[in-house]
Every structure is written in C-alpha cells, then in structure tokens.
Amino acid sequence: MTGMTSSARPHLNRRLAEFGTTIFAEMSALAVATGSINLGQGFPDTDGPEEIREAAVRALRDGRGNQYPPGPGVPELRTAIAAHQLRRYGLSYDPDTEVLVTAGATEAIAAALLALVEPGDEVVALEPYYDSYAASIAMAGGRRVPVTLRPHEGRFRLDLDELRAAVTDRTRLLLVNTPHNPTGTVLTRAELAAVAELAVERDLLVVTDEVYEHLVFDDAEHLPLATFPGMRERTVSIGSAGKTYSFTGWKVGWVTAAPELVGAVRSAKQFLTYVASGPFQYAVAEALALPDSYYEEFRRGMLARREILAEGLTAAGFEVFRPAGTYFITTDIRPLGEKDGFAFCRALPERAGVVAIPNAVFYDDREAGAPFVRFAFCKREEVLREAAERLRAM
C-alpha cells in the first residue's frame, strides 16, 4: 500500500531512542516564541576578541583552510595547543603525534567514546552530565554508570566511596568533567588525586572534559588530571576554543593524549566530520597565544556577571549554588514552593520572560535532579540585570 513502510520497526536506532530532541532546542525555541531572555543554552551574546575574529577573516582571504585542512588539524594550531598545555600546566605533548583537532569538544567526546568503548563496556560518569555524554556512550554500545554529585555546604560534591563502588570488572573508562557543567563544581586536588589513584589501581582509561579550564573563580584552581602520577599515558584530555574565546559557532576543539590514544580517537573522528573549521583553526592558533592578561580579564568579566545573576536569583527566592567554575548557576526551586524543574522551566517564559534549563535532563535519576534548574550568565551585564529584575518581579 502506498505510504506504508515494510516494517513496524521504529526509524530511530534504539540506542538513541531515549534522547529525542535536546532540551536546548526546545527551550531556545520557547525563548524565540515568547520573546524571553534566553539563559538556557550556554553561548555568549557578544563575540570574542576582535583581533581573533580578524585572524579568521585574514585566513579566509589568504586561502588558508578554505579547502580540506590536514586530518589531525593544521600544524599551526596543533603547535599552539601543545604550547598552551606546556605553558599553563607543564604538560609536554608532541604536536604531530599527541594532538588532534576536532569539530568542537562535542565531536572529541563522541570520537573518544566511539574509539575506546566496546559494546557492553561500562563508562563511569559524574552525574549530572552534559547530555552528549549519555548519547555518545549509547552510540558506542557502552553502559553508562552514573556517580551523582550531591549538594553539600553550598556546592555539589563527589562522593569518592561512591565512585570506587561504581567501578567493576566491566568498567572501561571514567568520564570526568571539571570544571563541571552543569553544577559549576571544580574538583579539588585531593579529589583528583583520588580519581587518579583509582584509575591507576584499576587500570582504567580516563576521558576528561576541560572546556571551562579558563573559567574558575574564587579559590578554585583547574588541575588537569593528566598532571597526576600515572595519568599522562591513560588520559584523553579535551579542550575547546568556543568557551574560552567566545566563538562557540566556530566549533574548534582538541584532544591531547599519548600517541596510541590519539591514534584511536582519530580513527573514529575521521569518519565523523573528517575535518572541519579550516580557516577558524588558524585564528584559534593565534588565540591560544594571547597573553595571560586576556584570561584574567575574561575571568573577571564572567565573575562580575556571575554576581549579578546570583544576587538576582537569591533576591527572587531561589537557593543559589555559586559556581566555582563554568558560566552556569545551578539553583534549587524548592524555596519557591516548586519541585518539578521541567514544569517550572516550561512555565517560566510566560511567568517571567526568562528561559532556563531543568537539570533533570542531565540525570539518569530524574528524581535526584528534579528540583534543580540551570541558568547561564555568559550574557551582557544589562541582559543579566534585566533577567534578574524579571525574576524578582515573578
């Protein structure tokens, strides 16, 4: 019969059936439909440094990167990434064999998991986690095992005993995100040392998502896991230009790791995008050479924005977890008499003209995440002040 398919089987691969459209797409559409201030998705509302944007224009005009760039990334960028890791953290990587450029950190995560995980392998991840982690583990045929960060004394904390208990003979790798999205937690030296000891003791690979490495506040410090004893050869570190330089649409990320790990990730990556972002790679190479003053100014600006939004949310009646890193604030809506983050976020545009994200989408245990809602503060100060006013008026 015309229009009928030959099978009742669903079109979407069953590994991805649970994911559907991302919450970010839904909430961003809601923001447009209602004319609300979008504090949901994590992208800035202004561009990064003018000289870096001009570097991209220059590359375009000079014909650098307009055709396929080299598979591992342009040499200038790989050299700049290696120099950044050495200058900031004392980590020495060979630009030719230990650095791989990807289409943003999202591809780096997907390629790493597709390369390193076999069907049935367990992947231990810190919950709540960025939604692409769960999807990438599923696409690789792995089984995700969440270890939940729980609120304690104003921050979300990792229970190291719970982490140890999550590791079994089937565990292949740990997926660690610090500074942590969405909670804003930055793992301490002691916590990272314990993670490293566990990885060495159980002979685990570790994939670390460090895209917010330059956005740490107060007394927090970003310490790459690869710097800890026994971790250099078993850690795949992921970085990104989008968050650090406020050019999220360029999609330039990278992996640094030992040659055999980079080789494995590259084998998967070449069948995803093959290559991407040619002219932007040259611009990001220049961005990575910016002086320390750029990073200090960037951090100061985001800290001021954090305070504007945190104070507004507190005044509006939310319980606020001030983040030690990232540009997101997690709040608890129970003091407002609410308990369902999904319902709250879907109603918020009409109630207050503001869009946020329910943290429950980042949990396997939806109940554990139900009362938490995430707001992004990577927006202009006047936008954040207006959002704070609207929330207070609610």
C-alpha positions in Angstrom: 0.0 0.0 0.0 1.3 3.4 -0.9 3.0 5.3 2.0 3.4 2.2 4.2 6.8 1.0 5.3 7.7 -2.6 5.1 8.4 -2.9 8.8 6.9 -1.7 12.1 10.3 -1.1 13.5 10.9 2.5 14.6 13.1 4.5 12.3 15.5 5.8 15.0 18.2 3.4 16.2 17.1 2.0 19.6 20.4 3.2 21.2 19.3 6.8 20.5 15.5 6.3 21.1 15.6 7.7 24.6 17.2 11.0 23.6 14.9 12.7 21.1 15.2 16.4 20.5 17.6 18.1 23.0 16.2 20.3 25.8 18.3 23.1 24.5 16.5 23.1 21.1 13.1 23.0 22.9 13.9 25.8 25.3 15.6 28.0 22.7 12.5 27.7 20.5 10.4 28.7 23.5 12.6 31.7 24.1 12.0 32.9 20.5 8.3 32.2 20.6 7.8 34.2 23.8 10.4 36.9 23.3 12.1 35.8 26.5 15.7 36.3 27.7 17.5 33.0 26.9 19.6 32.0 29.9 19.3 28.3 28.8 21.9 27.5 26.2 25.5 28.3 27.0 26.6 30.7 24.3 27.6 34.3 24.7 25.6 37.2 23.2 28.8 39.0 22.1 31.8 37.9 20.1 35.2 37.3 21.4 38.4 39.4 20.8 38.3 41.5 17.6 41.8 40.5 16.7 40.9 36.9 16.7 37.9 37.4 14.5 40.1 39.4 12.1 42.6 36.5 12.1 39.8 34.3 10.8 38.9 36.8 8.1 42.6 37.1 7.2 42.8 33.3 6.9 39.7 33.2 4.6 41.1 35.9 2.4 44.5 34.3 2.2 43.0 31.0 1.2 44.2 29.2 4.4 41.8 26.4 5.4 39.2 27.0 2.6 40.0 23.5 1.3 40.3 20.4 3.5 42.8 21.0 6.3 45.1 18.1 7.4 43.2 15.3 9.2 44.9 15.9 12.6 44.4 19.7 12.3 46.5 22.5 10.8 50.2 22.3 12.1 50.0 25.9 13.5 47.1 25.0 15.7 48.5 21.7 16.9 51.7 23.5 17.8 49.7 26.3 19.6 47.7 23.7 21.6 50.9 21.9 22.7 52.5 25.2 23.7 49.4 26.1 25.7 49.4 22.8 27.6 53.1 23.3 28.4 52.9 26.9 29.4 49.8 26.5 31.6 50.2 23.1 33.1 53.7 21.8 32.4 52.3 19.1 30.2 54.5 18.3 27.2 52.8 17.0 24.0 54.2 16.3 20.6 52.1 18.3 18.1 52.5 15.7 15.4 51.5 12.5 17.4 49.8 13.7 20.6 47.4 16.4 19.4 44.2 16.1 17.4 41.9 18.9 16.3 38.1 18.2 16.4 34.8 19.8 15.4 34.4 21.2 18.9 34.6 19.3 22.2 31.3 17.6 21.3 33.0 15.7 18.5 36.0 15.0 20.7 33.8 13.4 23.3 31.9 11.3 20.7 35.1 10.2 18.9 36.9 9.3 22.1 34.0 7.1 23.3 33.3 5.5 19.9 37.0 4.7 19.7 37.7 3.5 23.2 34.4 1.7 24.2 33.3 -1.7 23.1 29.7 -2.8 23.3 29.0 -3.8 26.9 31.8 -1.8 28.4 30.9 0.3 31.4 31.6 4.1 31.5 31.5 5.8 34.8 30.4 9.4 34.5 29.8 12.2 37.0 26.0 12.9 37.2 24.5 15.3 36.3 26.3 15.2 33.0 26.2 17.1 29.7 23.7 15.3 27.5 26.1 14.4 24.7 27.9 12.1 27.2 24.9 9.8 27.5 24.3 9.8 23.8 27.9 9.1 22.9 28.1 6.2 25.3 24.9 4.8 23.8 26.2 5.1 20.3 29.3 3.3 21.3 27.2 0.5 22.8 28.6 1.1 26.2 26.7 1.2 29.5 26.7 4.4 31.5 27.2 4.2 35.2 26.4 7.5 37.0 28.1 8.7 40.1 25.9 11.5 41.4 27.4 14.8 42.7 25.2 15.9 45.6 24.7 19.3 47.2 26.6 19.8 50.4 27.5 23.1 52.1 26.8 25.2 49.1 28.5 23.1 46.4 27.9 19.8 44.7 30.4 17.3 45.9 31.8 14.0 44.6 31.5 11.0 47.0 34.7 9.2 46.5 33.4 6.0 48.1 30.5 6.0 45.7 32.9 6.4 42.8 35.1 3.5 43.9 31.9 1.3 44.4 30.8 2.2 40.8 33.9 0.6 39.3 33.6 -3.1 38.3 35.5 -5.6 36.2 33.4 -4.3 33.2 34.5 -0.7 33.7 36.5 0.6 30.7 36.9 4.3 31.4 36.0 7.2 33.7 34.4 10.3 32.1 35.4 13.3 34.2 34.2 16.9 33.7 35.9 19.6 35.7 35.1 22.5 35.9 31.8 20.7 35.9 28.8 21.6 33.8 26.0 22.0 34.9 26.8 22.3 38.7 29.9 24.6 38.5 31.9 22.3 40.8 35.7 22.3 40.3 37.2 19.1 41.7 39.9 19.7 44.3 43.4 18.5 44.2 42.6 15.8 46.8 39.5 14.6 44.8 41.5 14.5 41.6 44.3 12.6 43.3 41.8 10.0 44.5 40.4 9.7 41.0 43.9 9.2 39.6 44.8 6.6 42.2 41.6 4.7 41.3 42.3 4.8 37.6 45.8 3.5 38.1 44.8 0.8 40.6 42.0 -0.5 38.3 43.9 0.2 35.0 41.2 2.4 33.6 41.3 4.9 30.8 40.1 8.4 31.6 38.4 11.0 29.3 38.5 14.5 30.8 36.3 17.3 29.5 38.1 20.5 30.4 36.4 23.1 28.2 35.9 25.5 31.1 39.5 25.4 32.2 39.9 29.1 32.0 36.7 29.9 33.9 37.5 29.2 37.5 36.6 31.6 40.3 37.3 32.4 43.9 39.9 30.0 45.4 39.3 27.2 42.8 42.1 26.0 40.6 41.9 24.0 37.4 44.3 21.0 37.6 44.4 18.7 34.6 44.1 15.0 35.6 46.9 14.2 33.2 49.3 16.0 35.5 48.8 13.4 38.3 51.1 10.4 38.8 50.4 7.6 36.3 47.8 9.6 34.4 49.7 11.1 31.4 49.6 7.8 29.4 45.9 6.9 30.2 44.2 10.2 30.0 42.4 11.7 26.9 42.2 15.5 27.7 39.6 17.5 25.8 39.7 21.3 25.3 37.8 23.8 23.2 38.1 27.3 21.8 34.4 28.1 21.9 34.0 28.7 25.6 37.4 30.3 26.2 37.3 32.8 23.3 33.5 33.3 22.9 33.3 31.9 19.4 31.1 28.9 20.0 29.9 28.7 16.4 33.5 28.0 15.1 33.4 24.5 16.6 37.2 24.1 17.2 38.1 21.6 19.9 41.0 19.3 20.5 42.3 16.2 22.1 45.7 15.8 23.8 46.9 12.3 24.8 49.5 9.6 24.3 50.1 8.6 20.6 48.2 5.4 20.8 45.2 7.1 22.4 45.2 10.0 19.9 45.5 7.4 17.1 42.5 5.6 18.3 40.4 8.7 18.6 41.5 9.9 15.2 40.4 6.6 13.6 36.8 7.4 14.8 36.9 11.1 14.2 37.9 10.7 10.5 34.5 9.0 9.9 32.5 11.7 11.7 33.4 15.1 10.3 36.7 14.0 8.7 37.9 17.6 9.1 36.2 20.9 9.9 36.6 24.6 10.6 39.6 25.2 8.4 40.1 29.0 8.5 39.0 29.1 12.1 41.8 26.7 13.1 44.4 29.4 12.1 42.5 32.0 14.1 42.4 29.8 17.2 46.1 29.2 16.9 46.6 32.9 17.3 44.0 33.0 20.2 46.0 30.4 22.1 49.0 32.7 22.1 47.0 35.6 23.8 48.8 36.9 26.9 47.7 35.9 30.4 46.0 39.3 30.7 43.3 38.1 28.3 42.4 35.2 30.5 42.5 37.3 33.7 40.2 39.9 32.1 37.9 37.2 30.7 37.6 35.6 34.2 37.0 39.0 35.9 34.2 39.8 33.4 32.5 36.5 34.0 32.8 36.8 37.7 31.0 40.1 37.6 28.3 38.5 35.6 28.0 35.6 38.0 27.5 38.0 40.9 24.7 40.0 39.0 22.8 36.8 38.3 23.4 35.1 41.6 22.2 38.1 43.6 19.2 38.4 41.3 18.3 34.8 41.7 18.8 34.9 45.5 16.6 38.0 45.7 13.9 36.1 43.7 13.9 33.4 46.3 15.9 30.6 44.7 18.6 28.7 46.6 21.7 29.5 44.7 24.8 27.3 44.3 27.5 29.8 43.4 29.7 28.0 40.8 33.5 27.7 41.3 33.8 27.3 37.5 31.9 27.4 34.2 29.4 30.1 33.3 26.3 28.4 34.7 24.5 28.7 38.0 22.5 25.8 39.4 19.6 26.7 41.6 17.1 24.8 43.8 13.5 25.8 43.2 12.0 24.3 46.3 12.2 27.5 48.3 9.8 28.9 45.7 7.3 26.2 46.5 8.2 24.3 43.3 9.6 20.8 42.9 9.4 19.9 39.2 12.1 21.6 37.2 10.6 20.6 33.8 7.2 22.2 34.6 8.9 25.2 36.1 11.2 25.9 33.1 8.3 25.4 30.6 6.2 27.9 32.5 9.0 30.4 33.3 8.9 32.2 29.9 5.3 33.1 30.3 5.6 33.9 34.0 8.9 35.9 33.9 10.1 36.2 30.3 13.2 34.2 31.1 14.4 30.8 29.8 16.4 28.3 31.9 17.2 24.6 31.7 15.9 21.8 34.0 18.9 19.9 35.4 16.9 16.7 35.4 17.8 16.2 31.7 21.4 15.7 32.9 20.4 12.8 35.3 19.6 9.2 34.8 17.9 9.5 38.2 15.4 12.2 37.2 14.1 12.5 40.8 17.6 13.4 42.0 17.7 16.3 39.5 14.0 17.3 39.7 14.3 20.4 41.9 17.4 21.9 40.2 17.4 24.5 37.4 20.4 25.9 35.5 20.9 29.5 34.3 23.7 30.7 32.0 25.4 34.0 32.9 27.6 34.4 29.7 25.5 37.3 28.6 25.9 41.1 28.6 25.6 42.6 32.1 22.5 44.7 31.1 20.8 41.5 29.9 21.5 39.8 33.2 20.2 42.7 35.2 17.0 42.7 33.2 16.6 39.0 33.7 17.2 39.4 37.4 14.5 42.1 37.6 12.1 39.9 35.7 12.7 37.0 38.1 12.4 39.2 41.2 9.1 40.5 39.8 7.8 37.0 39.4 
